[in-house]
Amino acid sequence: MKILITGGAGFIGSAVVRQAIAAGHSVVNVDVLTYAACLENLASVVSSPLYAFEKADIGDGAAMARIFAAHQPDLVMHLAAESHVDRSIDGPKAFIETNVMGTFCLLEVARNYWQDRGRPENFRFHHISTDEVYGSLGDQGQFTESTPYAPTSPYSATKAASDHLVRAWYETYGLPVVITNCSNNYGPFHFPEKLIPVIILRALAGDDISIYGAGKNVRDWLYVEDHADALLTVLRRGKIGRTYNIGGENEVSNIEIARMICAILDKVRPGTRPYAEQIKFVKDRPGHDMRYAIDPARIRDELGWRPSVTLQQGLQKTVAWYLENENWWRALLDRTGVGERLGTVNTETASD
Ligand SMILES: NC(=O)c1ccc[n+]([C@@H]2O[C@H](COP(=O)([O-])OP(=O)(O)OC[C@H]3O[C@@H](n4cnc5c(N)ncnc54)[C@H](O)[C@@H]3O)[C@@H](O)[C@H]2O)c1
C-alpha cells in the first residue's frame, strides 16, 4: 500500500512514517517544513526505497494535485497542522490557514483524485485530530465519540473545524474518511517547546521548571509510538465515516508529571539537589482547559487496540532518549520562540 502522509516531518507524523515503512508500506511524506519540522526525525528511513519526500504546503491545491498524480497513493493520513496552543493564542491566523483552509484544500484534491479513479472503496482519508475539540472536563467523566464539540483555544477551534469539514466530505460526497481524536502525546522527537521535553531540558539545564497555574490541569498522556500504532490500526480496520478516540488511560496532573520526570532524572542523572526543587508555578495560560480524559472503549472493543506501555515506562524511555540525543534537541533550541514564554497575551486588550 502507498500512504500519503502530511506533516511527516513533525513529532507524530515522523513516528507514523517510521512505523509504516517498518510495516512494508510505501510512504510519500508531504511537509512544508515549518519551524516545528525536523527531517532528522526521519534519518532511519530516508534512504529506504519505500520513502519519498515532497516539500509542499497542503494549502497549495496545484502542488497537492501534482503530488497525488505523481505518486498515486492508495490512502491519505493527514497530520499536517499548526499544533502548539500557546502559539495559537499569539497568532491564530496561521492556524486558520493550515488547519482549516489547508484541510479544505487537501479534501478537495483528495476528492477529485478519488472520483477520477472511479471512487475506490478501499481509499481512505484519515484525519488525525485531538481530544481538545471536546473542550474541558470537570473532575468526573470522560470524552466519548459522541461528546459535543466545545473547543476553547484557537488551536482546538481550528481542529474542530477541520473535523467538521472531513465529516461533511463523507456525508456529502461519500469520500471514505476516518477521524481519530487523540489525547496528549509524548516520547522521542517531541519538539522542545511542549510540556514534557520542556520539563526534561529545563531540569537538565538547572533552570526553573515553569508550571502553569497551580499545576492541577489533568491530561491523559499517550506514548507517541502507541499513537502511531493506533493510527495504522484505524487506517487498516476502522469503519468508514467513523470517529475513534485514542487515549493512554494515563490521567495525571501537570504537577504530577513534572514530579515523575524529576524523580526519573534523580535516578539516572543525579544532581546536587533533587530536580523537583526547580519547579516554579507561573501565571496560567488564558482559557487553560482543566481536564481531558478519553474513554477508549470503541478502539479497544472494535479494533482490539491498547497502549503497550504505562506512563512510567514511557517516561523512562523518553528521558533516556533525551539524554542520548542531545545533538537533536540542542539544534532546535535556536528556533524562533523556543524557550520563550508564549501565549501570555492580555486577553482584555486582545479582543479590541
Ligand atoms: N502532539 C499531540 O499531543 C497531539 C495530540 C492529538 C492530536 N495531534 C494532532 O496530530 C497532528 C500532528 O501533531 P504533531 O504534534 O506531530 O505536530 P508538529 O507540530 O510536531 O508537526 C506538524 C508538521 O506539519 C507540518 N506542517 C504544518 N503546516 C503545514 C502545511 N501548511 N503544509 C504542509 N505541512 C505543514 C510541519 O512542518 C510539521 O512537520 C496534528 O494534526 C495535531 O493536531 C497532536
The ligand as an SDF file (V2000), in Angstrom:
LIG
                    3D

 44 48  0  0  0  0  0  0  0  0999 V2000
    1.0270   16.4610   19.8330 N   0  0  0  0  0  0  0  0  0  0  0  0
   -0.0740   15.9640   20.3860 C   0  0  0  0  0  0  0  0  0  0  0  0
   -0.0840   15.6790   21.5840 O   0  0  0  0  0  0  0  0  0  0  0  0
   -1.3040   15.6980   19.5540 C   0  0  0  0  0  0  0  0  0  0  0  0
   -2.3810   15.0240   20.1390 C   0  0  0  0  0  0  0  0  0  0  0  0
   -3.5050   14.7420   19.3460 C   0  0  0  0  0  0  0  0  0  0  0  0
   -3.5290   15.1230   18.0170 C   0  0  0  0  0  0  0  0  0  0  0  0
   -2.4770   15.8000   17.4780 N   0  0  0  0  0  0  0  0  0  0  0  0
   -2.5580   16.1590   16.0500 C   0  0  0  0  0  0  0  0  0  0  0  0
   -1.5970   15.3520   15.3860 O   0  0  0  0  0  0  0  0  0  0  0  0
   -1.0490   16.0530   14.2760 C   0  0  0  0  0  0  0  0  0  0  0  0
    0.4590   16.0820   14.3830 C   0  0  0  0  0  0  0  0  0  0  0  0
    0.8270   16.6980   15.6050 O   0  0  0  0  0  0  0  0  0  0  0  0
    2.3670   16.9310   15.9830 P   0  0  0  0  0  0  0  0  0  0  0  0
    2.4290   17.1310   17.4490 O   0  0  0  0  0  0  0  0  0  0  0  0
    3.1770   15.8730   15.3380 O   0  0  0  0  0  0  0  0  0  0  0  0
    2.6230   18.3190   15.2480 O   0  0  0  0  0  0  0  0  0  0  0  0
    4.0080   19.0160   14.8660 P   0  0  0  0  0  0  0  0  0  0  0  0
    3.7760   20.4750   15.0800 O   0  0  0  0  0  0  0  0  0  0  0  0
    5.1450   18.3440   15.5540 O   0  0  0  0  0  0  0  0  0  0  0  0
    4.1780   18.7090   13.3060 O   0  0  0  0  0  0  0  0  0  0  0  0
    3.3630   19.2800   12.3260 C   0  0  0  0  0  0  0  0  0  0  0  0
    4.0400   19.0760   10.9830 C   0  0  0  0  0  0  0  0  0  0  0  0
    3.1420   19.6030    9.9700 O   0  0  0  0  0  0  0  0  0  0  0  0
    3.9120   20.3750    9.0660 C   0  0  0  0  0  0  0  0  0  0  0  0
    3.0470   21.4280    8.5040 N   0  0  0  0  0  0  0  0  0  0  0  0
    2.4990   22.4850    9.1800 C   0  0  0  0  0  0  0  0  0  0  0  0
    1.7970   23.2580    8.3280 N   0  0  0  0  0  0  0  0  0  0  0  0
    1.8730   22.6740    7.1060 C   0  0  0  0  0  0  0  0  0  0  0  0
    1.3390   22.9880    5.8330 C   0  0  0  0  0  0  0  0  0  0  0  0
    0.5920   24.0870    5.6330 N   0  0  0  0  0  0  0  0  0  0  0  0
    1.6070   22.1590    4.7920 N   0  0  0  0  0  0  0  0  0  0  0  0
    2.4010   21.0520    4.9710 C   0  0  0  0  0  0  0  0  0  0  0  0
    2.9340   20.7190    6.1560 N   0  0  0  0  0  0  0  0  0  0  0  0
    2.6770   21.5100    7.2110 C   0  0  0  0  0  0  0  0  0  0  0  0
    5.0440   20.9550    9.8860 C   0  0  0  0  0  0  0  0  0  0  0  0
    6.1400   21.3510    9.0690 O   0  0  0  0  0  0  0  0  0  0  0  0
    5.3670   19.8060   10.8320 C   0  0  0  0  0  0  0  0  0  0  0  0
    6.3350   18.9480   10.2680 O   0  0  0  0  0  0  0  0  0  0  0  0
   -1.6740   17.4430   14.2940 C   0  0  0  0  0  0  0  0  0  0  0  0
   -2.7340   17.4580   13.3740 O   0  0  0  0  0  0  0  0  0  0  0  0
   -2.1970   17.5850   15.7120 C   0  0  0  0  0  0  0  0  0  0  0  0
   -3.3230   18.4380   15.7610 O   0  0  0  0  0  0  0  0  0  0  0  0
   -1.3710   16.0970   18.2170 C   0  0  0  0  0  0  0  0  0  0  0  0
  1  2  1  0
  2  3  2  0
  2  4  1  0
  4  5  1  0
  4 44  2  0
  5  6  2  0
  6  7  1  0
  7  8  2  0
  8  9  1  0
  8 44  1  0
  9 10  1  0
  9 42  1  0
 10 11  1  0
 11 12  1  0
 11 40  1  0
 12 13  1  0
 13 14  1  0
 14 15  2  0
 14 16  1  0
 14 17  1  0
 17 18  1  0
 18 19  2  0
 18 20  1  0
 18 21  1  0
 21 22  1  0
 22 23  1  0
 23 24  1  0
 23 38  1  0
 24 25  1  0
 25 26  1  0
 25 36  1  0
 26 27  1  0
 26 35  1  0
 27 28  2  0
 28 29  1  0
 29 30  1  0
 29 35  2  0
 30 31  1  0
 30 32  2  0
 32 33  1  0
 33 34  2  0
 34 35  1  0
 36 37  1  0
 36 38  1  0
 38 39  1  0
 40 41  1  0
 40 42  1  0
 42 43  1  0
M  CHG  2   8   1  16  -1
M  END
$$$$
